[in-house]
Amino acid sequence: MRRPNAWYGAICEQLRIAGGPLAIKQIWAGMEASGFQHSSKWPRSTLGARVAELVQLKRLVHVGPGTYQIAPDFLSEVGAPVQPSSEVAL
């Protein structure tokens, strides 16, 4: 059994939390802020390559220059977007 790709999970998690499209820089900022661990010498290049793979796997959709969102068909697998704390119902 293949182990899950940590990069794929972290990328999809940032997009799920955002609830919409993010630019590559925003995805990376969120991954860094969440403490994502990696051994890549060039993490931004690795991120770009993993995003391109996710697009080819039809898990992400390119929606603008350097901007991506979770593919509608893949949303059910990653879960609903997280509501920002200011919008959480009490």
N, C-alpha and C positions, 0 to 999 in steps of 0.2 A: 504494500500500500504506500502510495506517495505521500510524503508529508506536505502540508499546505505551504505555499510560498508566503513568507512573512511580509515581503514587499507588497504583494497583491492584497493581503488582508489589511495592511496599514493604509494603503491608498484608498481602498473601498471604505474603510472606516472613516477617514477624513471626509470623503464625499457624502457618506451617510449622515455624519454629524452636521455637515453644512446644509444638507437638505436641498442642494442644488449644485449648479456648476461651480467649479473652482479652477483658477489658473494653476499651472505647475508650481509656481512660487508659493502660492497659498497652500497647496497640498503639502509641499515640503516644510513650510513653516509649522503647519499643524503636526506633522510627523515629528519634527524636532521638539516641539513644545510638549508632546505626549511622551517623550523619552524613547523614541524608536531606536533600537539597537541594531547596528549593522557593522560589517567589516569592509565595506567598500572604500576604496581610495578616492573614488569620484562619485559620491552619492547622488549628486544632481544628474549626472549622466546615467547612472543606474536607474534612477527614478524615471527618467525619460524613456529608457528602454522597457521598463516594466509597464509603464502606461501604454506604450505602443503595443506591447503584447496583449494587454487587457482589451485594447480596441480591436485587435485581430480576433480575440476570443469572443468578441461581441458582448463584453461585460461593461465596457465604457463606450461613450459616444463623444466624438470630437464636436464641440458646439461653437467654437470660435478660435481665434489665434491663441494657441497654448492653453486652451480651456476645455475641460472635460466634465462629463457628468455620468452617473451610473445609468446604464442602458435600461430602458423601461422593462424589458423582459427579465432582467437580472435583479430588479428591485426586491422581488419577493424572497430572494435568497439572502440578501444582506440585511433585510429588515427595514422598518419604517425610519424616516429621518428623525433625529432627536430634536425636540422643540427647544428653542433657546429659553433660558431660565426666566426671562421676562414674560414669556407667553405661557408658561406652565400653569394649568388650571389648578386652583386650590380646592 
